[in-house]
Structure formats: structure tokens, C-alpha cells
Amino acid sequence: MNSETAIVVGAGVGGLAAALDLATAGIGVTVVEAAAGPGGKMRAVTVAGHAIDAGPTVFTMRWVFDELLAAAGTTLEREVSLKPLQVLARHAWSEDERLDLFADVERSEGAIGVFAGAAEARRFRGFCDRAARIYSTLERPFLRGARCRSPLDLFFRAGLRRIPDLAAISPFGTLWGALADHFHDPRLRQLFGRYATYCGSSPFLAPATLMLIAHVEQQGVWVVGDGMHGFAKALARIAQRRGVAFRFGATVVNVTVADGRATGVLLASGEWLPADVVVLNTDVAALANGGLGEAVRRTVGAVPQRSRSLSALTWMLVGEAQGFPLRHHNVFFSGDYRGEFDRLHRDRRLPDDPTIYICAQDRSDIAPDGGVSNGGTAGPERLFCLVNAPPTGDTEAFDVEEIAACEHATFSRLARCGLEIRYPPEALRVVTPADFHRLFPGTGGALYGRASHGWRASFQRPGSRTRVRGLYLAGGSTHPGPGVPMAALSGRLAAASLLADLVSGRRSLRK
């Protein structure tokens, strides 16, 4: 049994994954979290007596959690209820323009053929092949591996035989430009370009490499029975069974350092918690701006405001949706996609014609006979609505009129697509970039760390290790990047680095 102790700061999915792996290895782990419960951005908000997932809503890359829980001695099936979606998402441009993507690629190809013609359907197949090749090329050397410092580092790690595949990932071209090679219909470029927003980026600035997200979704999208926040709670329960202690409602204000080594954390209450090692599952912006103390401030570089990922304006509501047959995941596209992102990135304003994502959390496409139902639901239901917003929550709080104007534009776009949502005023909760900044200090409301703009961005995210001995980083703002499975991988990488360093240190002491 190891005698070392670890403190994990932050009970988001990266911190929970790190805590699980460390506890499984015999480390004494305490997770310290400012919120009242686990989850981080995987949080729930209570509206009109109903808990609504108010963060990530898409569960993909199931293998990440199969492997995590297998290492902890359990399985996903034993711990949570998961249902695979047959309809990945429903997309709309107007009342007459709708397109579903399916888990079955052949069904998607057929739907695209009906929607945009046989030639576009054939091009979709080519797009799928390219997305799969990019994913296959990057999974082991990049997603599962330690941080690459440069493209050359990635080339060496992948090996000579993968050089043609590495050239095909197109890191120097934009996603929007690459999509023009595959789709002539601008609506399809819009649809697949939206994957850039999964990491808070613009399809006009993000690298073509992000096509791999399409392949990730084709490998499966699941609905968690108790919601994404429920999944975070399940991970915390498993960690507790493994002996992990949790301190909720405890804010860390300082990481203490002595002789160049992390020695613990200081809480806002004045209490000091000593530890042999510390894992920070916080946004690196909070570290860089001194929010965790001067001793560790320079362990990461600051993220300039212009390099931040997108924020969001969200509406959580309980109401009746009429006129449009919602699925679990739905996207309603703006009429001017480039203008929308110019307004977000160039002007730093809320969009006046936004693209809207809606998660209808009470809907599933799994019928009792295993077929696809119409997704209908009777009476009020839980809806999570999101539009992209600039990450200016620390410098500019949008006033009531600006938010109202964006809300009007949002629900007007939904109406033009045939969707009317009725709800009483008390059944609505709005969250702005300024609110996200208060929830996640130092970020300005940016939800994904550094934006994935340009080929350098992926190599600028910090890795697990820092220049302070015994201090490690995890979370969506670190390598390999944002998103629930990626943040979990970051936690596992932090734990692996920490454990390897402990073994190395023991060996040094024996010499």
C-alpha cells in the first residue's frame, strides 16, 4: 500500500478520473471542490422543480469510460443506464428544410441523398472516410498520449509508416475550407462545420483536423438515464467506494509550495490541507491569473482574450414544445453562418441571427420494439437551449436589452423552423457569459479553454506535468482538449504521469 497522499482540486470529470486512477493505485486521495457537489461544468440547474443538465449533453467515446471503470473494478453497465441514440441529431434551416443524421452511416447517406441529392450523398461517404482516417491517425499518439510539443513531435511519435496519414489530417487548412472539398451544398458545410463549436471554435478558423469529431459521433452517441450530471455523481460514488474523500463547498485560494515542490492547498476558510502531490482540475486561466497563488502562477502561460474559446448564452426551461418534432439533440441553423462568427469573434457581440442547439432531455428515439419512435412527449418537458457567445464575461456584462434582443432572435429563428415553446416566466433560467465567469473564475466565461484556431493551438495546451514538482494539471483546458471524454483522458494522463514520477522518485532514493 502506498503512503503518498494526493489532493485533487476540482470535481469535474477530469478530476474524478484522476482521483479514480490514483485511488485504484493505492494513493490516499482527497478531492476539494468549491461547488456543493461533483460535476464541474457537468452541472444541473433546478428550474420549476426539475433538474436540467446545464452543461455538456452529448455522451461519446464510450471506450474512455469503459476503460476507466474497468481499471476501477466495475463497468458502465453496472453503474449507469445508457441508451444508444439511433438519431444522432435533427437539423433544421427552415420549416421545410430538415435533415437527420443517424448512427447508421448508410441511413445518413440516404437521408442526405433525399435532402441534397445523390452527388452530395456520395461526397458524404468520402467525408466519412477522411474523418475516420484522421481519428485513427491521432487516437493513440495524440488523444491517448502525453502532450505533443510540436508537429515534429507528433510525426516522431506516430512513426514513419503513418507519415502519409499525418499529412492527410490537414492541420494547416481550415475546417470550412476542407468541407468545401466534400460538400457543394452550403447547408451541409454548415452542419459539419458546427463540430468546431464542440471545442468552442469557429469553423472558419479551426483546423480541418476537427473533422474527426464526425467520426466520433458515428461511433456512437448515448443518453445517460440520470443525465450527464447524474453520470458525474456516479463517478463520484465509485471514487468514494475506492476510498476517495470529498470536500465540497471548499474553495482553494492557494497551492502551497516549498523548495520547488507542491505541499498542499490553502482553503478560503484558512484551513491548510497538506499533501505529497496536487492535481489541479481547474481552467488554466485561473492558474495563470494568480487565482491559485503566486507560487504557481507562472507554471502555465496566460490565454489572451482573443485566444479564448467561445462562451454561451443558455436558457434552461420547462415548457411545451409544439409544431416541430424534436429529437434528443437538435440544431437550428442561422441564415448567415459566416456573419454569425464574425460577430462573435471580430465584434465580440451576441449573435443577431444565432445557430441554436436544443437538448430535449426527456426525449429518446428508442421505441419499445427497438425501432425509431417519433420522439414525441406529452405536456411540459425539460429543454436546454444554447447559442454561442463571446468570452467577455470578465470585461463586459451584456445588459438586459442585449440579452433580450438575442433571446428574441433565438426564438424567432425557432419559430421560422416551425417550433413554438410555451412556458411560464418562473419556468425559465438564463445563464450568460458573466455567469459562467463567476462559476469558473479567470475564464471570462470561455467554456473550452483556448480556442482551437490554427495549427499551433493543439500544441499550446499545457500537458500534465508542470515545472513545480508534485503539481499536475487536468481538465478540458489542458491536453488533449475539451469535451467530456477528452477531459477524462486528461485526468487519466495526469494520474499516469504522477504515478510514474512517484516510481521514478522511489528508484532515485534507492540509488
C-alpha positions, -999 to +999 in steps of 0.1 A: +000+000+000+013+034-009+017+060+018+015+090-005-014+114-004-029+135-032-052+164-033-073+168-065-087+204-069-120+203-088-146+175-091-151+179-128-148+148-150-110+153-153-106+154-115-129+125-110-110+104-135-076+113-119-089+106-084-102+072-095-070+061-111-049+074-081-071+057-055-070+024-075-032+026-074-034+030-036-028+067-032-048+084-005-069+110-024-090+140-013-110+159-038-116+195-030-145+212-048-159+247-044-194+237-055-219+217-034-214+186-054-194+169-082-195+176-119-179+209-126-193+220-159-214+188-159-238+205-136-276+206-132-298+236-126-332+233-109-360+250-128-396+248-116-387+218-095-369+199-123-332+193-126-319+202-160-284+194-173-269+228-178-235+218-193-224+190-216-252+170-230-235+146-255-220+113-243-195+099-269-162+080-269-177+054-246-144+034-246-128+061-225-152+053-196-153+016-202-115+016-197-117+040-167-143+019-149-126-014-158-094-001-141-115+007-110-131-028-109-165-020-123-184-014-155-206+013-171-235-012-173-233-018-135-232+019-126-254+038-150-282+034-176-270+042-211-292+042-243-277+045-277-293+070-300-303+060-335-309+096-345-277+115-336-293+149-342-321+166-361-310+197-381-332+224-395-328+255-416-364+264-421-398+248-417-393+228-449-355+220-446-348+193-421-321+166-420-315+138-395-281+122-391-281+086-379-258+062-360-261+041-392-239+057-418-259+042-446-291+058-433-274+091-431-262+087-466-297+080-478-311+110-458-285+133-473-294+120-508-330+129-503-321+163-487-293+174-511-290+149-539-272+117-548-239+135-555-238+150-521-246+116-506-215+102-524-194+130-512-206+123-476-191+089-479-158+104-488-160+128-459-167+099-435-137+080-448-115+111-443-128+117-408-122+081-398-086+083-412-079+114-392-093+099-360-074+066-365-042+086-371-045+107-339-061+084-314-030+067-300-002+092-305-023+123-296-055+116-278-041+088-256-006+101-254+012+128-235+012+163-249+030+168-282+051+199-282+051+204-320+040+187-352+075+172-355+070+156-321+037+141-333+054+128-365+081+111-345+055+096-321+033+083-349+062+067-367+074+067-403+047+044-416+020+069-406+035+099-423+010+098-453-019+096-428-004+126-408-003+146-440-039+138-446-051+153-413-047+188-428-036+208-398-028+239-419-061+241-437-094+253-421-123+231-414-145+253-436-121+251-464-118+213-462-156+209-461-158+227-494-138+198-508-165+174-498-198+193-499-212+217-525-244+223-506-236+252-481-261+237-457-240+206-453-209+226-448-228+245-421-239+212-405-204+196-403-187+229-397-206+231-364-184+205-350-158+232-344-181+247-318-177+214-298-144+229-287-156+265-287-141+274-320-150+289-354-152+266-384-136+294-404-105+294-381-103+259-367-081+233-385-096+206-408-084+181-382-116+186-363-134+165-389-125+137-366-155+147-344-179+135-371-163+100-368-165+101-330-203+107-332-207+080-359-191+056-334-220+062-310-239+088-290-256+077-258-282+092-235-274+088-198-305+077-178-299+102-150-284+129-172-248+140-175-248+154-141-261+121-128-231+105-146-207+128-127-224+117-094-220+081-104-182+086-109-180+103-075-198+073-059-174+049-075-145+070-063-159+070-027-161+033-028-124+033-037-117+054-006-116+089-021-126+116+003-146+146-010-146+181+005-175+200-012-181+237-006-144+243-001-127+269-022-089+266-028-072+300-028-036+289-029-014+260-038+014+259-013+050+253-025+082+246-005+116+240-021+101+240-055+076+213-046+038+214-041+029+207-005-008+211-003-036+237-007-049+266+014-087+270+016-106+303+017-116+293+053-079+295+063-075+257+066-044+241+051-046+207+036-012+191+032-004+165+005+025+149-013+011+158-047-016+181-061-037+177-092-054+209-105-086+201-124-092+238-130-091+260-160-055+270-166-067+306-169-073+307-132-038+294-126-022+320-150-040+350-135-029+342-099-062+328-087-043+298-071-014+318-057+018+335-069+040+304-063+023+285-092+011+314-114+039+310-139+036+273-144+013+280-174+011+308-200-018+332-199-045+328-225-052+362-242-088+371-245-086+369-283-074+333-279-102+322-257-128+297-268-164+306-271-188+311-242-226+306-244-259+322-236-282+294-224-319+291-215-330+262-192-367+259-192-397+237-185-423+242-212-444+228-240-428+224-274-452+225-303-450+223-341-415+208-346-408+171-338-378+175-315-353+147-310-329+145-281-303+166-299-315+194-323-298+222-342-314+252-359-290+270-382-287+307-388-292+323-422-256+337-423-231+314-407-200+335-415-217+366-403-226+349-370-190+340-363-177+374-375-200+389-349-188+365-322-150+367-329-144+400-346-171+422-330-173+404-296-211+408-297-240+384-292-253+370-325-283+387-341-291+356-361-278+327-340-275+290-345-294+273-317-288+239-301-316+224-281-313+193-259-348+179-253-338+160-222-370+140-218-370+126-254-354+095-267-357+078-301-358+043-287-393+028-291-404-003-271-399-025-302-364-012-308-374+010-337-373+047-340-403+065-325-415+100-334-397+113-303-430+128-290-436+138-254-468+150-238-470+181-216-442+202-202-406+190-208-371+200-199-353+219-226-318+232-226-312+259-253-278+273-262-264+299-286-227+307-289-215+339-272-182+358-269-160+350-238-161+386-224-178+378-191-149+394-172-148+426-191-184+432-204-216+420-189-243+422-216-272+443-205-308+433-202-316+448-236-288+430-254-298+397-239-334+403-247-326+411-283-306+378-286-334+359-270-359+374-294-337+365-324-333+330-310-369+322-305-378+339-338-354+316-356-370+286-339-405+298-350-393+301-386-383+265-383-418+256-370-410+253-333-430+272-307-421+269-270-446+280-243-436+283-207-444+304-177-419+331-166-410+312-135-400+281-155-371+298-172-335+303-161-309+323-182-271+319-179-248+345-195-210+346-202-207+367-170-224+340-150-200+314-165-171+336-155-184+337-119-188+299-119-154+293-135-131+322-124-104+335-147-121+323-179-142+353-190-169+327-195-148+307-221-161+271-217-133+252-235-100+269-226-080+280-256-098+281-289-087+256-315-077+282-340-048+275-363-023+246-363-005+258-332-035+257-308-034+220-301+003+222-291-002+253-269-024+235-244-003+226-213+003+189-205+000+170-173+034+180-157+044+214-146+077+230-136+066+227-099+074+192-087+044+173-074+019+196-093-001+182-122-028+196-145-061+181-158-093+193-173-106+205-207-082+234-209-052+210-209-041+183-233-058+166-251-085+192-251-122+200-242-152+178-241-163+152-215-142+122-228-112+144-236-112+159-201-115+124-186-084+114-207-066+144-193-073+132-158-060+098-166-029+113-182-023+134-151-026+103-128-003+083-150+023+110-150+021+114-113+024+077-106+053+073-130+071+102-112+065+086-078+080+053-090+110+072-105+115+091-073+115+059-052+141+045-076+163+076-072+161+073-034+172+036-035+204+045-056 
